[in-house]
């Protein structure tokens, strides 16, 4: 029964994550609910192990249909990997709890900005090219990679927002690009958790299959309905993240 519950949660998480990120909003609470006495690092390790599979498949699916800007994104993914390792190391030294009250405020600002700018992310018009685009993408990768390793909630959605706002991508291209960088940041964290023995592989294998299935469904819908659909899902997911992180920070 425990495996069935978390596998269903992994399916739904893969669906949401493949469109705009935020799958951890579903899967991590499900794992904590089912295994309340388990070390948090183990639950995070299970989450990373399952979600990286769906994210990798989503990246491959997007790459077939979206013109990925590989020259900028591959170095950015490498920067994200390094940033995530650094963040994961730092969280072993100091607590990230001070971010709990800041996160819902930042997410609220992102939501208000997105709602106010009606045309934000509707048209794909990259602002940079060549080295400038690579540099900006690497800054995004390093910054959010560090955040993902250190704290994590909302990383995928932050990737999408910054690719839209800073690089001028539409929501569909931003989501595709975010998936590639998220694979790198998840891989770094997963390697660290696995090295520390915090991954239950017998759970991960089943949950990964479900996550991939959800990811395939979500990617298909995003590609079919385009940037406007992804924008709507982004607004819904960020709103849910605000409620969840706000509750955790100020009520729970």
NORLIN-V872505 format. One record per pair of residues at least 6 apart in sequence whose C-alpha atoms are under 8 Angstrom apart, sorted by sequence separation. I is the first residue (numbers start at 0). J is the second residue. D is the distance in whole Angstrom. If there is no record, write none. Layout:
i=I j=J d=D
i=I j=J d=D
//
This chain:
i=15 j=21 d=7
i=16 j=22 d=4
i=31 j=37 d=8
i=113 j=119 d=7
i=126 j=132 d=8
i=162 j=168 d=6
i=163 j=169 d=6
i=192 j=198 d=6
i=15 j=22 d=6
i=16 j=23 d=8
i=147 j=154 d=6
i=163 j=170 d=6
i=221 j=228 d=7
i=14 j=22 d=8
i=31 j=39 d=8
i=146 j=154 d=7
i=221 j=229 d=6
i=12 j=21 d=8
i=13 j=22 d=6
i=12 j=22 d=4
i=163 j=173 d=6
i=11 j=22 d=8
i=12 j=23 d=7
i=31 j=42 d=7
i=143 j=154 d=7
i=159 j=170 d=7
i=162 j=173 d=5
i=12 j=24 d=8
i=30 j=42 d=6
i=12 j=25 d=6
i=160 j=173 d=8
i=11 j=25 d=7
i=12 j=26 d=6
i=143 j=157 d=8
i=159 j=173 d=5
i=162 j=176 d=8
i=27 j=42 d=7
i=143 j=158 d=7
i=158 j=173 d=8
i=159 j=174 d=5
i=162 j=177 d=8
i=9 j=25 d=8
i=27 j=43 d=7
i=158 j=174 d=8
i=8 j=25 d=6
i=9 j=26 d=6
i=159 j=176 d=8
i=8 j=26 d=6
i=159 j=177 d=6
i=27 j=46 d=6
i=139 j=158 d=7
i=158 j=177 d=5
i=26 j=46 d=7
i=5 j=26 d=7
i=8 j=29 d=7
i=139 j=161 d=7
i=155 j=177 d=6
i=23 j=46 d=7
i=155 j=178 d=8
i=5 j=29 d=6
i=4 j=29 d=8
i=5 j=30 d=6
i=136 j=162 d=8
i=155 j=181 d=7
i=154 j=181 d=8
i=5 j=33 d=8
i=22 j=50 d=8
i=136 j=166 d=8
i=135 j=166 d=8
i=1 j=33 d=7
i=132 j=166 d=7
i=17 j=53 d=7
i=148 j=184 d=7
i=13 j=50 d=7
i=17 j=54 d=6
i=147 j=184 d=7
i=12 j=50 d=8
i=16 j=54 d=7
i=147 j=185 d=8
i=126 j=165 d=8
i=127 j=166 d=7
i=148 j=187 d=8
i=9 j=49 d=7
i=13 j=53 d=6
i=17 j=57 d=6
i=126 j=166 d=5
i=140 j=180 d=7
i=144 j=184 d=5
i=148 j=188 d=6
i=9 j=50 d=8
i=13 j=54 d=8
i=125 j=166 d=6
i=126 j=167 d=5
i=125 j=167 d=4
i=120 j=163 d=5
i=124 j=167 d=5
i=125 j=168 d=5
i=119 j=163 d=7
i=120 j=164 d=8
i=123 j=167 d=7
i=124 j=168 d=6
i=119 j=164 d=7
i=123 j=168 d=5
i=124 j=169 d=7
i=122 j=168 d=7
i=123 j=169 d=4
i=120 j=167 d=7
i=122 j=169 d=5
i=120 j=168 d=6
i=121 j=169 d=5
i=120 j=169 d=4
i=121 j=170 d=7
i=123 j=172 d=7
i=119 j=169 d=8
i=120 j=170 d=5
i=171 j=221 d=7
i=109 j=160 d=8
i=171 j=222 d=8
i=98 j=150 d=8
i=95 j=149 d=7
i=171 j=225 d=6
i=172 j=226 d=8
i=95 j=150 d=6
i=171 j=226 d=5
i=174 j=229 d=8
i=170 j=226 d=5
i=169 j=226 d=6
i=170 j=227 d=7
i=71 j=129 d=8
i=75 j=133 d=7
i=79 j=137 d=7
i=82 j=140 d=7
i=83 j=141 d=8
i=86 j=144 d=7
i=87 j=145 d=8
i=90 j=148 d=8
i=171 j=229 d=6
i=70 j=129 d=8
i=71 j=130 d=8
i=74 j=133 d=7
i=78 j=137 d=6
i=82 j=141 d=5
i=86 j=145 d=4
i=90 j=149 d=5
i=170 j=229 d=6
i=78 j=138 d=8
i=79 j=139 d=8
i=80 j=140 d=8
i=81 j=141 d=7
i=82 j=142 d=7
i=83 j=143 d=8
i=84 j=144 d=8
i=85 j=145 d=6
i=86 j=146 d=6
i=88 j=148 d=8
i=89 j=149 d=7
i=90 j=150 d=8
i=170 j=230 d=6
i=71 j=132 d=6
i=72 j=133 d=7
i=75 j=136 d=5
i=76 j=137 d=7
i=79 j=140 d=4
i=80 j=141 d=8
i=82 j=143 d=7
i=83 j=144 d=4
i=84 j=145 d=7
i=86 j=147 d=7
i=87 j=148 d=4
i=88 j=149 d=8
i=71 j=133 d=4
i=75 j=137 d=4
i=78 j=140 d=5
i=79 j=141 d=5
i=82 j=144 d=5
i=83 j=145 d=4
i=86 j=148 d=4
i=87 j=149 d=5
i=70 j=133 d=7
i=71 j=134 d=8
i=74 j=137 d=6
i=75 j=138 d=7
i=77 j=140 d=8
i=78 j=141 d=5
i=79 j=142 d=7
i=81 j=144 d=7
i=82 j=145 d=4
i=83 j=146 d=7
i=85 j=148 d=7
i=86 j=149 d=4
i=72 j=136 d=7
i=75 j=139 d=7
i=76 j=140 d=6
i=79 j=143 d=7
i=80 j=144 d=6
i=81 j=145 d=8
i=82 j=146 d=8
i=83 j=147 d=6
i=84 j=148 d=6
i=85 j=149 d=8
i=86 j=150 d=8
i=71 j=136 d=6
i=72 j=137 d=8
i=75 j=140 d=5
i=79 j=144 d=4
i=83 j=148 d=4
i=71 j=137 d=8
i=75 j=141 d=7
i=78 j=144 d=7
i=79 j=145 d=7
i=82 j=148 d=7
i=83 j=149 d=7
i=156 j=233 d=7
i=156 j=237 d=7
i=153 j=237 d=8
i=153 j=240 d=7
i=84 j=184 d=8
i=79 j=180 d=6
i=83 j=184 d=5
i=87 j=188 d=7
i=79 j=181 d=8
i=82 j=184 d=8
i=83 j=185 d=8
i=76 j=179 d=7
i=80 j=183 d=5
i=81 j=184 d=8
i=84 j=187 d=6
i=72 j=176 d=7
i=76 j=180 d=5
i=79 j=183 d=6
i=80 j=184 d=5
i=83 j=187 d=6
i=84 j=188 d=6
i=87 j=191 d=8
i=122 j=226 d=8
i=67 j=172 d=7
i=75 j=180 d=7
i=76 j=181 d=8
i=79 j=184 d=5
i=80 j=185 d=8
i=83 j=188 d=6
i=121 j=226 d=6
i=66 j=172 d=8
i=77 j=183 d=7
i=80 j=186 d=7
i=81 j=187 d=8
i=120 j=226 d=7
i=121 j=227 d=6
i=65 j=172 d=7
i=72 j=179 d=8
i=76 j=183 d=6
i=80 j=187 d=6
i=84 j=191 d=8
i=67 j=175 d=8
i=72 j=180 d=7
i=76 j=184 d=8
i=67 j=176 d=7
i=121 j=230 d=8
i=65 j=175 d=7
i=120 j=230 d=7
i=62 j=175 d=7
i=61 j=175 d=6
i=58 j=175 d=6
i=57 j=175 d=8
i=58 j=176 d=8
i=58 j=178 d=5
i=114 j=234 d=8
i=57 j=178 d=7
i=58 j=179 d=6
i=113 j=234 d=8
i=55 j=178 d=7
i=54 j=178 d=6
i=55 j=179 d=7
i=110 j=234 d=7
i=54 j=179 d=8
i=54 j=181 d=7
i=55 j=182 d=6
i=110 j=237 d=7
i=24 j=152 d=7
i=54 j=182 d=6
i=110 j=238 d=7
i=23 j=152 d=7
i=24 j=153 d=8
i=23 j=153 d=8
i=107 j=237 d=8
i=21 j=152 d=7
i=51 j=182 d=6
i=106 j=237 d=7
i=107 j=238 d=8
i=21 j=153 d=5
i=20 j=153 d=7
i=21 j=154 d=7
i=20 j=154 d=7
i=21 j=155 d=6
i=51 j=185 d=6
i=106 j=240 d=8
i=107 j=241 d=6
i=20 j=155 d=4
i=21 j=156 d=6
i=51 j=186 d=7
i=106 j=241 d=6
i=19 j=155 d=6
i=20 j=156 d=5
i=19 j=156 d=6
i=103 j=240 d=7
i=104 j=241 d=8
i=47 j=185 d=6
i=103 j=241 d=5
i=16 j=155 d=7
i=47 j=186 d=8
i=103 j=242 d=8
i=19 j=159 d=7
i=47 j=188 d=7
i=48 j=189 d=6
i=103 j=244 d=6
i=47 j=189 d=6
i=102 j=244 d=7
i=103 j=245 d=5
i=44 j=188 d=8
i=44 j=189 d=6
i=99 j=244 d=7
i=100 j=245 d=7
i=44 j=192 d=5
i=99 j=247 d=8
i=100 j=248 d=5
i=44 j=193 d=7
i=99 j=248 d=5
i=100 j=249 d=7
i=48 j=198 d=7
i=41 j=192 d=7
i=40 j=192 d=7
i=45 j=197 d=8
i=48 j=200 d=8
i=44 j=197 d=6
i=45 j=198 d=5
i=20 j=174 d=8
i=44 j=198 d=5
i=45 j=199 d=6
i=49 j=203 d=5
i=53 j=207 d=7
i=57 j=211 d=8
i=19 j=174 d=6
i=41 j=196 d=8
i=42 j=197 d=8
i=44 j=199 d=8
i=45 j=200 d=8
i=48 j=203 d=6
i=49 j=204 d=7
i=52 j=207 d=6
i=56 j=211 d=7
i=60 j=215 d=8
i=18 j=174 d=6
i=41 j=197 d=4
i=42 j=198 d=8
i=52 j=208 d=8
i=17 j=174 d=8
i=40 j=197 d=6
i=41 j=198 d=6
i=45 j=202 d=7
i=46 j=203 d=8
i=49 j=206 d=6
i=50 j=207 d=7
i=53 j=210 d=5
i=54 j=211 d=8
i=57 j=214 d=6
i=61 j=218 d=7
i=41 j=199 d=7
i=45 j=203 d=6
i=49 j=207 d=4
i=52 j=210 d=7
i=53 j=211 d=4
i=56 j=214 d=7
i=57 j=215 d=7
i=60 j=218 d=7
i=64 j=222 d=8
i=48 j=207 d=7
i=49 j=208 d=8
i=52 j=211 d=6
i=53 j=212 d=8
i=56 j=215 d=7
i=50 j=210 d=6
i=53 j=213 d=8
i=54 j=214 d=7
i=17 j=178 d=7
i=49 j=210 d=6
i=53 j=214 d=5
i=57 j=218 d=6
i=61 j=222 d=8
i=53 j=215 d=8
i=10 j=206 d=8
i=13 j=209 d=8
i=14 j=210 d=7
i=17 j=213 d=8
i=9 j=206 d=6
i=13 j=210 d=4
i=17 j=214 d=5
i=9 j=207 d=7
i=12 j=210 d=7
i=13 j=211 d=6
i=14 j=212 d=8
i=15 j=213 d=8
i=16 j=214 d=7
i=17 j=215 d=8
i=6 j=205 d=7
i=10 j=209 d=5
i=11 j=210 d=7
i=13 j=212 d=7
i=14 j=213 d=4
i=15 j=214 d=8
i=18 j=217 d=6
i=2 j=202 d=7
i=6 j=206 d=5
i=9 j=209 d=6
i=10 j=210 d=5
i=13 j=213 d=5
i=14 j=214 d=5
i=17 j=217 d=6
i=18 j=218 d=6
i=5 j=206 d=7
i=9 j=210 d=5
i=10 j=211 d=7
i=12 j=213 d=7
i=13 j=214 d=5
i=14 j=215 d=7
i=16 j=217 d=8
i=17 j=218 d=6
i=7 j=209 d=7
i=10 j=212 d=7
i=11 j=213 d=6
i=14 j=216 d=6
i=15 j=217 d=7
i=6 j=209 d=6
i=10 j=213 d=5
i=14 j=217 d=5
i=18 j=221 d=6
i=6 j=210 d=8
i=9 j=213 d=8
i=10 j=214 d=8
i=13 j=217 d=8
i=14 j=218 d=8
i=19 j=229 d=7
i=18 j=229 d=6
i=19 j=232 d=7
i=18 j=232 d=7
i=19 j=233 d=6
i=18 j=233 d=8
i=21 j=236 d=7
i=21 j=237 d=8
i=24 j=240 d=7
i=19 j=236 d=8
i=21 j=240 d=8
i=24 j=243 d=8
//
